């Protein structure tokens, strides 16, 4: 009996725009629909073969029932399609992909669509109960549901600051890493390196002007990044310049098995083969060390070692997260460090 294999045969993403910027007119659902539609079109897989869509979506308030199903239908998939929305905060989109891959590995179905979508521009504020049950206070939805540790109220930046201090990361090392990330991102946009993965989105719904490139924080930031003060505590080392931006965007992939690949997919639509995946958790305050724990498990499942991997991508929520995992966890696995990390969270 042949071991099932999962292939990525289509991928697309919207540009990533600053909060209240070029994509703020669109809901997360609308951005997700654009990504799904683009991925399905590029995959060459007939839409009628797709029976289930998984989409990660952390900040769902105000989006209505089943955001993933909305995105799938607005993308042109059948109204009868199954859909599941996943909230695993920063890992929501990638968890959607692993759930879709598991379905194919188990033989539940042959094609799945998965991805992630957020519109941080459109997350509403909340008001708690009026007296006597509450105080009628307004709370920022992005902060409440996206940026605070619910167990002690610390921000994600403050939590990362604690781990950066434990591992003696200097502000200078984080500044240097973030600056390199910004420069790589800016250069990639200037060289149009992302054009094959980005699906343009109208600047206004129904408009002719399109948003087709990522909104990278300006070059003025490059010049002053090293002068920024700590953002989360006076004694900290993480600044606004070494933290990921608050942004809007979506992405999606089409996953399938070998039989569908042979029947429908041309060579230029076959993007990757999934050989392993893993989840790992740390204490909530120590989330920044979890990536390398997951990497270790994924490597073991694939019977690989660190030195077998030529390119790494780590979610750069903060520059400190990448540096912590390089310095402590990944080095421990193979006495080597990632040769490349992604610049965007």
TAQUIVEN-V856147 format. One record per residue. N is the residue number from 1. RES is the residue in one small letter. PSI is psi in radians with two decimals (* if undefined). Layout:
n->[N:N]
res->[RES:RES]
psi->[PSI:PSI]
//
This chain:
n->[1:2:3:4:5:6:7:8:9:10:11:12:13:14:15:16:17:18:19:20:21:22:23:24:25:26:27:28:29:30:31:32:33:34:35:36:37:38:39:40:41:42:43:44:45:46:47:48:49:50:51:52:53:54:55:56:57:58:59:60:61:62:63:64:65:66:67:68:69:70:71:72:73:74:75:76:77:78:79:80:81:82:83:84:85:86:87:88:89:90:91:92:93:94:95:96:97:98:99:100:101:102:103:104:105:106:107:108:109:110:111:112:113:114:115:116:117:118:119:120:121:122:123:124:125:126:127:128:129:130:131:132:133:134:135:136:137:138:139:140:141:142:143:144:145:146:147:148:149:150:151:152:153:154:155:156:157:158:159:160:161:162:163:164:165:166:167:168:169:170:171:172:173:174:175:176:177:178:179:180:181:182:183:184:185:186:187:188:189:190:191:192:193:194:195:196:197:198:199:200:201:202:203:204:205:206:207:208:209:210:211:212:213:214:215:216:217:218:219:220:221:222:223:224:225:226:227:228:229:230:231:232:233:234:235:236:237:238:239:240:241:242:243:244:245:246:247:248:249:250:251:252:253:254:255:256:257:258:259:260:261:262:263:264:265:266:267:268:269:270:271:272:273:274:275:276:277:278:279:280:281:282:283:284:285:286:287:288:289:290:291:292:293:294:295:296:297:298:299:300:301:302:303:304:305:306:307:308:309:310:311:312:313:314:315:316:317:318:319:320:321:322:323:324:325:326:327:328:329:330:331:332:333:334:335:336:337:338:339:340:341:342:343:344:345]
res->[x:x:x:x:x:x:x:x:x:x:x:x:x:x:x:x:x:x:x:x:x:x:x:x:x:x:x:x:x:x:x:x:x:x:x:x:x:x:x:x:x:x:x:x:x:x:x:x:x:x:x:x:x:x:x:x:x:x:x:x:x:x:x:x:x:x:x:x:x:x:x:x:x:x:x:x:x:x:x:x:x:x:x:x:x:x:x:x:x:x:x:x:x:x:x:x:x:x:x:x:x:x:x:x:x:x:x:x:x:x:x:x:x:x:x:x:x:x:x:x:x:x:x:x:x:x:x:x:x:x:x:x:x:x:x:x:x:x:x:x:x:x:x:x:x:x:x:x:x:x:x:x:x:x:x:x:x:x:x:x:x:x:x:x:x:x:x:x:x:x:x:x:x:x:x:x:x:x:x:x:x:x:x:x:x:x:x:x:x:x:x:x:x:x:x:x:x:x:x:x:x:x:x:x:x:x:x:x:x:x:x:x:x:x:x:x:x:x:x:x:x:x:x:x:x:x:x:x:x:x:x:x:x:x:x:x:x:x:x:x:x:x:x:x:x:x:x:x:x:x:x:x:x:x:x:x:x:x:x:x:x:x:x:x:x:x:x:x:x:x:x:x:x:x:x:x:x:x:x:x:x:x:x:x:x:x:x:x:x:x:x:x:x:x:x:x:x:x:x:x:x:x:x:x:x:x:x:x:x:x:x:x:x:x:x:x:x:x:x:x:x:x:x:x:x:x:x:x:x:x:x:x:x:x:x:x:x:x:x:x:x:x:x:x:x]
psi->[2.22:2.44:2.24:2.56:2.46:2.25:2.58:2.05:-0.04:2.47:2.50:2.66:2.70:2.91:2.80:2.16:2.62:2.64:2.43:0.47:-2.42:-0.42:0.20:-0.25:-0.16:2.44:2.90:-0.67:-0.76:-0.68:-0.72:-0.69:-0.71:-0.73:-0.76:-0.83:-0.75:-0.74:-0.76:-0.76:-0.74:-0.44:-0.46:0.16:2.28:2.26:-0.51:-0.25:-0.21:2.06:-0.19:2.41:2.28:2.21:2.28:2.40:1.82:-0.67:1.45:-0.18:2.29:-0.04:-0.14:-3.10:2.48:1.26:-0.63:-0.70:-0.68:-0.83:-0.71:-0.79:-0.77:-0.37:-0.10:0.11:2.80:2.59:-0.31:0.05:2.50:2.60:2.52:2.33:2.25:2.33:1.78:0.66:-2.18:-0.42:0.15:-0.87:-0.74:-0.59:-0.63:-0.71:-0.74:-0.62:-0.72:-0.72:-0.68:-0.68:-0.74:-0.73:-0.61:-0.11:0.26:-0.66:3.03:-0.29:2.41:2.62:2.41:2.71:-2.72:2.73:2.43:2.49:1.59:-0.32:-0.50:0.20:2.20:2.87:2.76:2.63:2.18:3.11:2.55:2.79:2.59:-0.13:-0.40:-2.98:0.03:0.50:2.51:2.39:2.42:2.17:-0.65:-0.78:-0.85:-0.86:-0.15:-0.45:-0.01:2.42:2.00:-0.24:-0.41:0.00:0.04:2.53:2.80:-0.62:-0.71:-0.67:-0.78:-0.60:-0.71:-0.76:-0.62:-0.69:-0.70:-0.69:0.22:0.77:2.26:2.72:-0.66:-0.73:-0.65:-0.72:-0.78:-0.75:-0.81:-0.72:-0.73:-0.69:-0.83:-0.74:-0.70:-0.75:-0.81:-0.74:-0.68:-0.70:-0.77:-0.59:0.04:0.66:-0.27:0.06:-0.55:-0.32:-0.31:2.37:2.11:2.58:2.36:2.46:-0.60:2.54:2.17:-0.02:2.94:-0.46:2.33:2.60:2.04:-0.07:2.69:2.54:1.52:2.38:2.39:2.82:-0.35:-0.58:-0.63:-0.70:-0.53:0.06:-0.76:-0.22:-0.10:2.50:2.77:2.43:-0.41:-0.36:2.63:-0.57:0.03:3.12:-0.13:2.29:3.06:-0.50:-0.38:0.25:2.62:2.70:2.78:2.19:3.04:2.50:3.05:2.75:2.79:2.68:2.74:2.19:2.52:-3.13:3.13:-0.63:-0.79:-0.66:-0.83:-0.60:-0.62:-0.39:2.25:2.91:-0.65:-0.13:-0.11:1.90:-0.65:2.84:2.30:2.08:-0.32:2.76:2.83:2.68:2.65:2.63:2.68:3.11:2.57:-0.74:-0.34:0.47:-0.48:-0.23:-0.06:-0.59:-0.79:-0.50:-0.75:-0.69:-0.71:-0.77:-0.76:-0.70:-0.77:-0.73:-0.56:-0.01:0.78:2.89:2.93:-0.73:-0.20:-0.31:2.21:-0.41:2.33:2.52:2.18:2.33:1.93:1.14:-0.70:2.61:-0.58:-0.60:-0.80:-0.79:-0.67:-0.81:-0.60:-0.87:-0.66:-0.83:-0.97:-0.60:-0.70:-0.54:-0.52:0.26:0.59:2.88:2.75:2.45:-0.33:2.44:2.67:2.68:-0.19:2.44:*]
//
